[in-house]
Amino acid sequence: MTPVAAPPEQRPQVAALFKVLEGMVQSPRRRAPKCQLVGPRGEAIALPPSIFYVLERVAEVLARGDSITIVPVGREVTTQQAADLLNVSRQYLVRLLEEERIPFRKTGKHRRVRIEDVLAFKEKRDKDRRAGLRELSQVSQEFGGYGAESK
């Protein structure tokens, strides 16, 4: 689950690739065109539509300068992997599990967490944080904390 990012010098190429891939999709039904992948020795293999759409999405994300990790839907991760995804300690993650804030299952003594549950928790946590920061910023502005000239 190592994130991949396009180095800054490759972003223009990735953006160009995304524009080409996006332009190949036929509207309004959004059907993938028949494409081939050509290897270094000229060997060609048909690119299935599912792979085309994954490639299009990967190019879109990398062109924005974001990193991407591909994780199979339904995959279960260890508590350490889940903690790493949330950028928290494993002990804190275990507390979240015990508080039933993230669903999990036990296999013997080990806890397993579905990747979708971890990502849903992360999305809600991030949304709540942004709302809190907006509220804090608004309160600070009301009390002259931002934009007020210092005397």
Secondary structure as UniProt FT lines:
FT   HELIX           8..10
FT   HELIX           11..24
FT   TURN            27..30
FT   STRAND          35..38
FT   TURN            40..41
FT   STRAND          44..47
FT   HELIX           49..63
FT   TURN            64..65
FT   TURN            73..74
FT   STRAND          76..77
FT   HELIX           79..86
FT   HELIX           90..98
FT   TURN            99..100
FT   STRAND          105..107
FT   TURN            108..109
FT   STRAND          110..114
FT   HELIX           115..142
FT   TURN            143..144
//
